[in-house]
Amino acid sequence: MVSWVKNMNYDAALEGKKLFLRSITLADCTDRYVNWLNNSEINEFLESRLSVQTKETVSQFVSSMIESNDNYMFAIMHKETGGHIGNVKIGPIHSVYKHAFVGYLIGDKNYWGKGLASEAVYLAAKFCFDVINLHKVNAGVIALNIGSIKVLEKLGFQKEGCIRDDVLINNVYLDIYKYGVLKAELIPPPPPPINILFFFFFFFFF
Ligand SMILES: CC(C)(COP(=O)(O)OP(=O)(O)OC[C@H]1O[C@@H](n2cnc3c(N)ncnc32)[C@H](O)[C@@H]1OP(=O)(O)O)[C@@H](O)C(=O)NCCC(=O)NCCS
């Protein structure tokens, strides 16, 4: 395979409205991050559920991602609180076909349902197309992971196939859906719904 030169000059491309992505570092491998991966509510659809995670295993993984030439791993940073709330990973990158997988995690349930994964995956996919010139971004999602399916479909990922009975969760075999998006299909995440109360107060007082 043709070797891939990692582009490290990308910070400006990764700023969103509610969050920004920055390269992950070993300092991010905190107990909090380890706990995300061991939490059965968070890891229900993640491979991390298959073994107990420790600071050592997480640091080893993060360090392999930092050193890897065909993977990028970003910390998802919440602008309002300044906290590290999850990760998004791009890779492995196929240097000839110019496609890559994207994987993502919002580690704290309090942050779910606020459009944060949608924004993070959008920024990561834009980075793939605009900065490292990939042709396609792929994702795989377990059929019961409705939140993740919604993230992908909101952003224009197309459902391309179903790998039947591919994983076993709680003694039930589940399908994996394969999704992919081309540059022209990528859609920015929708803005938050207009707050009805805001309009009520606006019209009442003005
Ligand atoms: C899946 C995950 C990334 C979604 O993150 P998120 O920040 O909550 O995603 P968003 O808020 O951007 O969008 C999720 C959408 O799905 C909806 N949703 C979530 N769970 C749902 C469910 N069980 N049924 C119906 N809708 C659901 C949310 O309400 C939201 O809908 P909206 O677009 O109408 O607002 C997050 O739950 C997570 O990190 N889970 C653990 C790790 C994981 O599964 N990663 C993905 C592996 S493929």
The ligand as an SDF file (V2000), in Angstrom:
LIG
                    3D

 48 50  0  0  0  0  0  0  0  0999 V2000
  -24.7430    7.2560   19.5930 C   0  0  0  0  0  0  0  0  0  0  0  0
  -24.2100    8.5780   20.1520 C   0  0  0  0  0  0  0  0  0  0  0  0
  -22.8520    8.8530   19.5290 C   0  0  0  0  0  0  0  0  0  0  0  0
  -25.1970    9.6930   19.8050 C   0  0  0  0  0  0  0  0  0  0  0  0
  -24.6600   10.9060   20.3330 O   0  0  0  0  0  0  0  0  0  0  0  0
  -25.5920   12.2010   20.5520 P   0  0  0  0  0  0  0  0  0  0  0  0
  -24.6890   13.3460   20.8320 O   0  0  0  0  0  0  0  0  0  0  0  0
  -26.6420   11.8850   21.5280 O   0  0  0  0  0  0  0  0  0  0  0  0
  -26.2170   12.3360   19.0840 O   0  0  0  0  0  0  0  0  0  0  0  0
  -27.0880   13.5580   18.5240 P   0  0  0  0  0  0  0  0  0  0  0  0
  -27.7220   14.2880   19.6590 O   0  0  0  0  0  0  0  0  0  0  0  0
  -26.2280   14.3210   17.5840 O   0  0  0  0  0  0  0  0  0  0  0  0
  -28.1950   12.8030   17.6490 O   0  0  0  0  0  0  0  0  0  0  0  0
  -28.8510   11.6560   18.1490 C   0  0  0  0  0  0  0  0  0  0  0  0
  -30.2990   11.6590   17.7270 C   0  0  0  0  0  0  0  0  0  0  0  0
  -30.8400   10.3600   18.0000 O   0  0  0  0  0  0  0  0  0  0  0  0
  -31.9140   10.4820   18.9400 C   0  0  0  0  0  0  0  0  0  0  0  0
  -31.9100    9.2490   19.7400 N   0  0  0  0  0  0  0  0  0  0  0  0
  -30.9590    8.8030   20.5770 C   0  0  0  0  0  0  0  0  0  0  0  0
  -31.3420    7.6090   21.0910 N   0  0  0  0  0  0  0  0  0  0  0  0
  -32.5470    7.3190   20.5310 C   0  0  0  0  0  0  0  0  0  0  0  0
  -33.4510    6.2290   20.6720 C   0  0  0  0  0  0  0  0  0  0  0  0
  -33.1780    5.1860   21.4550 N   0  0  0  0  0  0  0  0  0  0  0  0
  -34.5940    6.2630   19.9480 N   0  0  0  0  0  0  0  0  0  0  0  0
  -34.8760    7.3040   19.1340 C   0  0  0  0  0  0  0  0  0  0  0  0
  -34.0530    8.3650   18.9670 N   0  0  0  0  0  0  0  0  0  0  0  0
  -32.9050    8.3520   19.6660 C   0  0  0  0  0  0  0  0  0  0  0  0
  -31.6190   11.7560   19.6830 C   0  0  0  0  0  0  0  0  0  0  0  0
  -32.7730   12.2660   20.3020 O   0  0  0  0  0  0  0  0  0  0  0  0
  -31.1560   12.6400   18.5290 C   0  0  0  0  0  0  0  0  0  0  0  0
  -32.2840   12.9630   17.7490 O   0  0  0  0  0  0  0  0  0  0  0  0
  -32.4800   14.3650   16.9890 P   0  0  0  0  0  0  0  0  0  0  0  0
  -31.5640   14.3140   15.8400 O   0  0  0  0  0  0  0  0  0  0  0  0
  -33.8940   14.3530   16.5550 O   0  0  0  0  0  0  0  0  0  0  0  0
  -32.1350   15.4400   17.9640 O   0  0  0  0  0  0  0  0  0  0  0  0
  -24.0710    8.5160   21.7170 C   0  0  0  0  0  0  0  0  0  0  0  0
  -25.2750    8.0560   22.2370 O   0  0  0  0  0  0  0  0  0  0  0  0
  -22.9400    7.6090   22.1630 C   0  0  0  0  0  0  0  0  0  0  0  0
  -21.7990    8.0390   22.2270 O   0  0  0  0  0  0  0  0  0  0  0  0
  -23.2500    6.3350   22.4680 N   0  0  0  0  0  0  0  0  0  0  0  0
  -22.2410    5.4030   22.9500 C   0  0  0  0  0  0  0  0  0  0  0  0
  -21.1900    5.0760   21.8970 C   0  0  0  0  0  0  0  0  0  0  0  0
  -21.7700    4.6990   20.5550 C   0  0  0  0  0  0  0  0  0  0  0  0
  -22.7510    3.9790   20.4510 O   0  0  0  0  0  0  0  0  0  0  0  0
  -21.1130    5.1880   19.4950 N   0  0  0  0  0  0  0  0  0  0  0  0
  -21.5220    4.9390   18.1190 C   0  0  0  0  0  0  0  0  0  0  0  0
  -21.0130    3.6430   17.6510 C   0  0  0  0  0  0  0  0  0  0  0  0
  -21.5500    3.3330   15.9810 S   0  0  0  0  0  0  0  0  0  0  0  0
  1  2  1  0
  2  3  1  0
  2  4  1  0
  2 36  1  0
  4  5  1  0
  5  6  1  0
  6  7  2  0
  6  8  1  0
  6  9  1  0
  9 10  1  0
 10 11  2  0
 10 12  1  0
 10 13  1  0
 13 14  1  0
 14 15  1  0
 15 16  1  0
 15 30  1  0
 16 17  1  0
 17 18  1  0
 17 28  1  0
 18 19  1  0
 18 27  1  0
 19 20  2  0
 20 21  1  0
 21 22  1  0
 21 27  2  0
 22 23  1  0
 22 24  2  0
 24 25  1  0
 25 26  2  0
 26 27  1  0
 28 29  1  0
 28 30  1  0
 30 31  1  0
 31 32  1  0
 32 33  2  0
 32 34  1  0
 32 35  1  0
 36 37  1  0
 36 38  1  0
 38 39  2  0
 38 40  1  0
 40 41  1  0
 41 42  1  0
 42 43  1  0
 43 44  2  0
 43 45  1  0
 45 46  1  0
 46 47  1  0
 47 48  1  0
M  END
$$$$
